[in-house]
Amino acid sequence: MTAEFTDKHVGKRVVAADGTEIGTVDHVDHGSLYVEVAAGADRDILEDLRWTGTVNREVYHLNDNFVADITEDAVRLRV
């Protein structure tokens, strides 16, 4: 899905394809979503999103190719 994200998406839940909550949209910068990762988020899903590594951050850029759908209250992912 290619979409132009705006500030109206801030605060929406970000959920994996199976419904597992990953976090919330923290902010939008130049049309890109940044997600604050929830405590206890599934590590396998974070790896699928390439949000792991030696630097442990709280907010990550969400590549729009991982977005499957956007509903009224959530951003649903393909992973």
Secondary structure, 3 states (H helix, E strand, C coil): CCCCCCHHHCCCEEECCCCCEEEEEEEEECCEEEEEECCCCCHHHHHHCCCCCCCCCCEEEECHHHEEEECCCEEEECC
